[in-house]
Amino acid sequence: MSTVIELSESRKALLATTGNAIVLGGPGSGKTTIALLKANQEIRSGVLKPGQRILFLSFARDTVARVAQHAETLLSTKDFLSLEINTYHGFTWNLLRSHGYLMRHGRAINLLPPPEAAARLSTFKSQDDRLNEKRRLFIEEGLLHFDLFAEKAAALLTSSNSLCRIICDSYPIIILDEFQDTNQDEWSLIRSIGQQSRVLALADAEQRIYEFRGADPKRISDFIANFQPSTFDFGSENHRSNGTDIGTFGNDLLTQNNIGKKYSDVVIESYGFYRWRNHLFPLKAAVLKSLQRLMKDGGSEWSIAILVPTKQLMLQASDYLSADTDGLPSLNHDVALDTEAPSLAAVLIASLLEGGPTPAVIAQRLIRNLCVHIRGRKGAKLPSQTELDLVNAMDGYLNSGTIKGPKKKKIVEAAQAVAQARFDFRLFGDPGADWLAIRNLLDSSGIDVLQQVAADAKYLRLLHKGAALRSRLNELWRSTSTYNGAEGAVRDALVQEHFSASLKDWKGIHVMTIHKSKGKEFSEVIVYEGSHQGKILRGNATEREGAQALLALRVAVTRAMKRATILTPSNDRCPFL
């Protein structure tokens, strides 16, 4: 069902342009809406030939799902079919999955999931060495790392003019969301397909918070130089938090005009310390006040985002919100977790569910998967030398049957005991109950590395993967009355999850890092920085890091539609405030 929207003269001019274009505007300025209206107009004009579609690319799956939902309100059902909304990863994977064999002399390529990739790269300390290993894995083993999607897709289109023409003919118009965050490889891809396709870029230079992954301050000027687009600047227009001074605060923050200034809808609170109470007590108290305000306003469509600078602080906040200590109630919430640790834990538990013909076989599989879990559970953060030494010792045990050191021997013996218990265990045929039983076996082992697997697996609930995994395991049990193939089925389910763009329900309370909040919006936002760890601006930050931290804080605050609260320690107040 299409919606009628009143348009300003500048937006009407954008709809009338026939060439490349770039739309500049701050958070909530309506860049996505006008881009979708432009797509709808192009579709209705009859410019598309049979089989052609307009391509809309963004970075996050959540964003893609939200854009798709928005598009369904603006376009008719028929017109919506002429629009493909995808992530960069999803689009490039489809391209490489179909044509990547051309880069390997006809040999197939396979995806290397991030959790297993983290394990594979755990021994390479420098970024250059890690990149070289990713490229080696592709060339020699046909394993494609997520980080190479754009690089390989760009190389493929550059090396094959005929394929490039096919892609451009399939997508004569391409819309690029969050264009300021594209890295060099993504920019190369855009230049390739932009040779023949029309390109519409949506950008905000002040939301460029991904320099750590290659976003370049010159990217917008590069686009203008390469594509000679018509430029449309919506400036500080703000439809997300219209009627508030949240956008004003965000703009003042960039010039530091916010210091000493009072705002109605942005509250800055300096918190102290409470004897006998957790250091996160002020955060939970702020959340409860936010809940009271939103409940008083009425309605069930409210949402609260708790945004913190680091992953460690995010997990601490989640644990404290889940507890009922300090005289405050527990609060149900979601956490935007990294997937490596829970995913690798899930694969290990699935392998135990699958079992084996003998306890020795089960033990070997358990130890092998335990090595992968230790290597990869920290994601991009490398395992410690102690952890690597343990993994090397267990790898040696799998080859030789011997292991040195009393602590390492205890781990192997505990793994063997778990394997024996699994061999003797009678399955219920209920995936939920069987999964919990296996997790309890690991938790009761008394060995920290096995207990860590059980702890990591608990986060699958917060990743909303439990239902999908249970469904896969149910299918196996119904067909064979066993969990044969469970390890592979769980691994495939987790890989598929990386490309799904199912719409997430953002109602309720959500805890995430500031960077994870990009592209989202909430009724209220609470930004919390720690007193010693989890600072918005690190004490030894470079000038460039300081600029990025300032932009990140602006992004965080401008996720709010009604109110933003910033909590900063009174003994070490954030210098931006």
N, C-alpha and C positions, 0 to 999 in steps of 0.2 A: 504494500500500500504506500503510495507516494504522499509526501507532505509538502504543503505550500509554505514557502519561507520568504519573508520580505528581505530584499537585497539592497545594499548600498550601491552607489554608483561605481565604486572601485571593484566591487564583487561582480557587478554586471559587466564591467570591462574585462575581467578575467574570463568570464563565461564566453565573451565574444572573441577572445584571442584565438588565432589559428595555428600558432607556432609553439615553440618551447616556452616555458614559463617557470618562474620561481615565485613562491609565496612566502613572505617573511612575516612573522608575527610571534608574539609572546604566548605564554601558557593560556589555554582557554580562548584564544582569539578566533577560533572557528576555521582553522586551516583545513582540517579533515572534512568538515561539512561542505565547504565550498569545493573541495577536490572531488567529493562524491557527486555533488550537483553538476560539476563539469563533466564527469564521466557519464552521468545520466544524459546530459545534453548531447554529448558525442554519440552515445548509443542511439538515441532517438533521431538524430540527424540522418542516420543511415550510412554513416561513413565506414562502418565496419562491414567487411565482406563475410560471407558464410565461413564459419570456423574461426574467425578472429575474435579476440577478447581484449579488454582493457586490463592491464596488470597493475595491481596496487601492492607495493612492497613495504613492509615495516620490519622491525627487529624482533619484537617480543610476541610470543604466541597469544598472550593475554590481550595485547593491543590488536592483533589481527582479529581475534574473536569479537572484541568490542566494536571494531570498525565494521565487521560483517553484520553485526546486529544493527548498527546505526544505518548501514546501507539498505537493509531490509525495510526500514521506515521511510526512506527517501526514494527508493526505486520500486517500480512494479516487479512482480514476480518474474515476468518475462525478461525485463531489462536486467534484473539481477544476475541472470544466467550468463550475460555477456561481460560480467566483471569477475576477475579472478583476484582474490585477496589472499596474500601469502606472506610468509616470512622470507627473508633473504636465504636462510638455511633451507627452508622447504623448497623454494624455487630452484636454487642451485643444485640441491640433491636430486630433484626430479630430472634436471638437465644431465647431471653426471651419471645417474643411474641408467639413463637411456643411451647416452653417447660416450660415457667415460672410457669404454673399451678402446676408443680411437687413440687414447693416450697411452695405452699399454699393449699395443700391437695385437688387439683383438681379445686380450685376456680380461676377464671380468674384474670388477672392483667390489669390495665389501665395506660396509660401514664399520668404523671403530668407535663403539659407544664411549662417551666421555668417562664413565667410571673405569672401564678397562683401559682407556687411553691414559688416564692418570696413573694407573698401575704400571703400564708400559714405560712411561716417561719418568718414573720416580727416581732413577739413578742419574738423570741428566740435570745438572745444576744450573748451567747458564741458559739464557733464552735462545742464544744461537744454536747451542747443542740440541736443545729440545726441538727447535724448528727443523734442524737437519735430520733428526731422528723421525719426525713426522713425515718428512719428504722421503726418507729411506723406506719407511713402512709402506708408503704408497707405491713407490717404484718397484721395490723388491717383493713385497708381500701382497700388494693390491689392497691394503687397508687404508681407508680414507678417514683422516681426523677431521672433526668439525671445523677446526681452525683453517683448514685448507680448502673448504668448499668454494669460497669466492675466488681464491687464487687459481684453483684448477679450472673452474668454470670460465674465468676470464681468459686463461691460456687456451682453453678449448675453442672458444669463440674467435679468439685472435688467430689461431692456427687454421681454422676452417671457415673460409668466407661463405661457403654454401650453407653450412649449419647456421652461421650468424644470420644469413638472409632468411632462413626458415623461421628462426626464433623471432626476428624483427617482423616478419610477415604475420606470425601468429599473434603478436602483441604490438600493433601499430602505435599504441599510446601507453605510456608507462608513468605511473604516479609513485613518487619516492617519498615516503613518510620519514620524519626525523632525519632529513638528509645531512644535517650538520654532523651526525655521528658516524657517517660512513668512513671506513678505513681505506688504505691505499688499494687493497685488492678489490674491495667493493666498488671503489671509484673506477678502477680499470674495467670492471664488468659493466658498469653503467656507461662508460665511454664507448665500449664495444657495441652494446645494443642501442645506444643513442645515435649511432651513425645513420640509421635508417628509420628509427621510431621517434615519435614526438615524446618529449619528456617534461613532466610537471614535477618540480621539486618543492617540498614543504619543509621549511627550516626556521630555526630560531638559534642564532649564534650564542645567545645567553643560556641555552640549555645544553651546551656542548660539555658534557661531563664524562666523556669516554675517551679522553686523550690516552689513557693507559692501554687502550686496545687499538690505537692508531688514528683516532679522530683528529683532523688537522684544522687549525684555525683558518687556514686559507681555502678550505674546501668550498665555501660559498662563492668566493671570488674565482676559484678554478672553474666552477660550474658556469658562471657568467661568461668567463673568457672562452670556454669551449663551446657553449651552446647558444650564446647571444640571445638569452631569453628575454621576454617581457617580464618586468619586475613589478610585483604587487606587494606593498608593505602595509600590513594591518596594524603595525605599531603595537601600542599597549592595549588594544581592544581586549576585553575580557568577558567572555560569556559564561565561564565556569563559575566564577565567584562574583558575578554581577551584583552590585548593591553593597559590596563590602570594600574594605581598603586592603585586602590581601594582595591584590595585584600591585597596588601602590607601594606596599612594603617591599615586595619583591623587586620592584624597579629602584626604590630608594636604597635597597641593600647593595646594589651594584655600584652605586656612587657613594655609599656610606652616609647618605643623608638620613638614614634610619636612626643613627645614634642620637639619643636624647629626645627623640620624637615619640609621641604617643599615638597609638592606633586603637581603633575600636574592636577590630576583629583579629588582631595579632597580639598575643599576650606573651611577654617575656618574663619568666619567673626564675629567680636565682634560688636554688635550694641548698639548704644546709644539711646537717647530719643529725640523726636521731639516735640517741643512746638506746641500745638493746633492740634496734630495728635494722632491717636490711637496707643497704644503700639505695635500693630501688623503690623504697617506700614512697618517695615523692612522685615517682612515675605512676604507680598504681593509684595513688590518691588523685592524680590528674585525670586518669582514665575514668575513675568513678564519677568525678565532677562532670566530665564530658558526657558520660552516659545519662546523668541526671538532666543535663540540658537538652539532650536529644529526645529523651523520653517525654520531657515536658512539652516539647514541640509537637509531639504526637507522631503517629505513623510508624511503619515497620521497615522503611527503606533506608535507614540510617547506616552509616559506616564510620569506623574510626581506624586510622592508620597510626601505628606507633613506629616512628622512623628513627633508626640509630645509625651511627657511623660505621660500625664493624659487625662482622658475623658473630664474634665471640660475645659481644654485648647483646646481640639479638637473641642468642640462645639463653643467656642469663635472664633477660627480660621475660622470655617465654616460660622458663622454669618458675620464676617468681609469680607471674600471673596465674600459673596453674596451681600454686600453693594457696593455702588459706591461713598463712602465718601473719603475724603482726596485727591481728585483729581485723584483717581485711579479707573479703571473700575471694575465692578462686574465680577466675574469669575465663570462659571459653573463648578461644581465639584460633586463628590460623597463623602459620609461620612460613615465610618464603625461604625455604631451606635450599641449600645446594643438594644435588641428588646423589653425589658420589658415594658417601658413606651408607645411606639407607639402601641404595640400589645394589651395591656390592654385598651388603648384608643379606638382602633378599635372595640374591643368586646363591649364596652359601647355604642359606636355610632350605632353599628349593632343592639343592643337591642332596641335602640330608633327607628331605622328604622322599626324593627319588630312591635313595638307598643304594643297595648293591648286593651282589651274590654272597659276599663274605664281609665280616667286620674289617678285614685288612683293606679291601677295596674301598669301603666307605671312608676309612681313616685316611687313605691316600687322597681321595677327592676332597675331603675336609681340609687337610693340610694344604693342598694346592690352592684351594679357594681362600683359605685363611691368609696365605702369602699375598694373593691378589688384593684382598681386603686391606691388609696392612699397608701395602704399597700405595693404594689408590684412594683410601678413604678421605684424605685431606684435600683431594682435588689438585688445584694448581700449587698448593703449598706442599713442599717436599717432605717426605718422612724423615725422621731423625736418623742419625747414624746408628743409634742403638736399634731402632726398628729395622733398618736395612741389614744390620748384622744378624738379627734374628731371622729375617727372611732368607738371607743367604745360607744360614745354618740349616733351616728347614728344607730349602731347596736341595742342599747337600744330602740331607737325610733321605729325601725321596729317591735320590740316585744311588746312595750307598747303603742305606738302612742303619746308619750310625749317626750319632749326634753328640757333641761334646758340650759340657757345662751343665751343672745341676738345674738351673732355671729353665734352660732350653729343653732338657730331658723331661722336666715336669710338664711342659706345654705339650710335647709329643705324647706323653703318657695320658694326659687329660684328653687329648684329641682321640686317642685310641679308646679311652673309656666312653666318651660320647658316642663313638662309632659302634661300640659293642652295645650300648644302651639302645641306639637306634635300630640295630639289627634285631634286638630282642623285643622291640616295641611293637605293639599291635595297633595299627592305625584305626582311627574311628570312621574314616570315610567322609568326614566333615572337614573341608579345607581350613576353616577358621580354627577349629579345635586342634587339628593336627599341626598346623603352623605354630600355634601357641605352645603346644607340647614340645616341639623341637626347640623353640626359642627358650623355653624353660630349661631344657637340657643344657644348653650353652650357658645360661645364666647361673645355673647351680654348679657349674664345673669348678668354681673357685679360682679360675685362671683369668687374669685381667684381659688378655687379648680375645678370649672367647666370650667373656662377659661384654666386651665392647661391641662385638657383633650383635648380641642380643639388644644392647642399648640402642645401637644405630637402627636396628630393624623397627623399633618402636616409632620412629619418626615417619615410617611409611604412611601412618594414619594422617599425619599433618601434610603429607604430599598428596593425599587423596588417591593413593595408588592401591589401597587395600581391596577395594571392590573389583578393580580390573584384574588383579592377581588372583583373587578368589574365584573369579569367573573362569579364568584359564585353568586353574587347578581342578575346578568342578568338572570341566569338559574332559580332562584326562581321567578322572576317577570314574565318571559315568561310562566311558568307553572301554576301560581296561580294569577297573577296580584296583588300580595302582596309580602311583604318581610318576610312572616311567615317562621321561621326557620333560619333567618339571623344570629342570635347570635351564634347558633351552627355551621352554615356553615363557618362563619368567624373564629371561634375558630379552627375548623378542618383544614382550609386552612393554618392557621398560624403554627399549629403543624406539618403539612406535610412539611412545608418550612424548618423545622429543619433537615430534612433528605434528602432534595433535594441537588443534587450536580451539578446543571446546571452551565455551564461554564460562568463565569462572564467576561465581556469585560473590560479589565484593561486599555484601551486607555483613554486618557484625564487626568484630575487632580483628585487625591484621597487624602482625609484627614483621618488619622487614628492614633491610638496610636502606639507606637513602637512595643508593643507586638503583635498587630494585623497584622503587616507587615511580620511576620515569614512565610517563605515558598513562598513569592511572589517576583517578580522582576519588575523593572521599568526603563525607560530610564534615568531619573534623580531622585534623592532623595534630599529632603530638610529636615534636622532635625532642629527643632526649640524648644528651651527651654525658658521658661518665666523668668522674672527677680525676681519675688517673689514667685509665684506659678508655678507649672509645671516644676520643676527642674529635670534634668537628675539624679543628685545625691542630695538627701535631706540633709540638714545640720546636722541632728541628726541621719543619717543612721548608722546602725551597719556595722561591717566589712563584714559580709555575704551579707547584702543588697548592700554594695558598690561593691562587686564582681559581683553580679547579674546586677547592673546598668551598669558596664563596659561591660559585655557580651551583654546586650541589645543594647548598643550603637554600638558595633561591628556588631550585626545583622542588625541594622537599616542602617548603611552605606553600608554594603555589599549587600543590595537589589538593588543598583544602577548598571546599565550596562555601563553608559557613564560618569556620574559625580555625585558627592555627595557634598552638601553644608551643613555646620553645622553653625547655628546661635546661638550665646551665648551672654548674656548681658555683656557689658564692665565693669559694676560695680560689677558683681558677676560671673566671668568667670568659666565655668565648669572645675573642677580640672583635668579631664582626658585630657584636651586639652592644 
